Amino acid sequence: MRAEIKQIPARTYFCAERQLCLPDVCAFAAEMIQPLCEEAGLAELAIAGPVEFIYFNASPEPDKLFDLVVALPVERVKPYVGRFFFLEAMPFACASCEVKGPVGAIGAAWVELANDALGHRYRPGGQCREVYKVWLDPQSPDNLTELQLGLAARKL
């Protein structure tokens, strides 16, 4: 795999957040995605893309805590009071690739993406994202997920 290096523009999200470990990601997603989307509808937010997971300082170590934001891109912030929040994400430089298939394929793809970026002398940043472009169910071979590994620098 050859990663695509790209710049994601600044974006506004409607979000849920939790500090957790990797084994807890699926349960948090199952708990939050539907209520987040329902609340966005009730708040009459204009959805601007598919659900994204934004990982801050994540590690492949299964017992290491990190912050996960389940984020729904929206066109703009509106007055809102409730259990969710808005997040303004800055422009994001990343190494990117797409993964087709069940959720179980994502872990190996992350390893391959990171190895490719490191092999091209990129230094990772503290953020990575998963953009769920097509999501049918956790086992579907037709899911399409874009992985975005944040980049801080490149050693020349």
N, C-alpha and C positions, 0 to 999 in steps of 0.2 A: 504494500500500500504506500502511496505517496500522498502525504498530507498537503492540503491546499492551505496556503497562508493567506489570511484575509482580515479585513477590518470590519467589525460589526459596528454600525452607527449607534449613537446614544439611543436609549429606548426607555419607555415608561412601562412599568408592570403593576399589576394588582396581585398581591402576594400573601402567602402563608409561610411561616418560618419556624424552624425547630433546630436545636442542637441535638445531634444524634450520631450514631455509628453506621457504617455501611450496611450491616445486616438489617437495620431499621428503616431503610429508605422505602422499600416497597409498601410496608405497612403505613408509613406516613403519607405516601402518595395515595393509597387507597382511602385513607381517612379524609384527605383534604381536597382532592381535585374536584369532586362533584360539588361539595359545598362552596368552594371558591368560584366555580363557574356559575352556580345558581345565584350567589350573592352578586357577582358581576352583572348578571341579567337583571336582578332586582334594582341595582344601582344605575341601570341603563348605561353601562359602559360600552363603548365601541371597541370590540375585540380586534386586535391588529395582528394576530398570528396564533400559532399553536402553543400549547403549554410547554414551558421550559423548566428544567431543574437547574438552578444555579448553585454550585458547590463552592464554598469558601474554605480554603485551607484543608481540603479533603486529602486523605491518605489511603493507600490500598490496605493499610493495616486495619483489620476488622473491628478492633476495639478502640480505635482512636476517634475522639469526638471532633466534629466539624459542624459548621452551620450550613443547612440546606434551605434554600428558598424555592418553593414551588411558585412559579411566576406565570402569569397570564398577560401577554403583551396587550396594552390598551392604547388607544389614540391619545388620550389626555386624562389628566387628573380631574376628578369632580368632587364636590363636597361629599364626604362619606364618614360615617361613624359606625364602627362595628369591629369584629374580631380580626379583619384582614387589614392590609396597609398598602400604600403605594410605594414603589421604589423607582428612583431615577437612576438608571445604569449609565455609566460613562461609556464612551467609545471603547471597544474591546478588540485588541489584536489577538488573533488565535491561529492555531493550526487546527484544521478541520477535516473531517471525513464523514461519510454516511455509512450507516450500518443497516442492512436489511435483515429482518428476522426477529426471533423471539428475544425477550429481555435477557435471556441467558447468554446471548452472543455479544452483549455490550461490554462485559468485563474484558474479554480477550481483545476486543477492538480498541479499548482504552490503552491497553499495554502496547499494542502495535502502533497506535498513534503517538504515544509518548516516546517510544523507541525511535520512531522516524524523526520526530522533532529534535530529540537529543542528538541523533546521528547527524543532523544538519546544523548542529551547534546552537540551537535555540535554547534559551533558559526559560523554564516555565514560570508563570506568575502564580499568584495564590488563588486563582479562580478558574473554574471550568464549567461548562454548560452542556446539557443534553436538550436538544430541541426535538420534540416528538412530532415530526412532520405528518406521519401517518401512524395512528395507534388504533389497533382493533382489539387486542387483548394481549396479556403477557406472553402467551405461547404462539401467537400468530407469526407465520413465516412472511407475512406481508407488511409488518410494521416497518417504518422507515424513521430512523433516528439519526440526527446530525450530532456528532460529538465535536465540541469546541474546547481545545486545550489552550488556556490563556498563556500568552507569551510576554515576558518582561524584557528580553533582550536577545541579541544574537552575538555570539563570540566570533570575531573575524580573524 
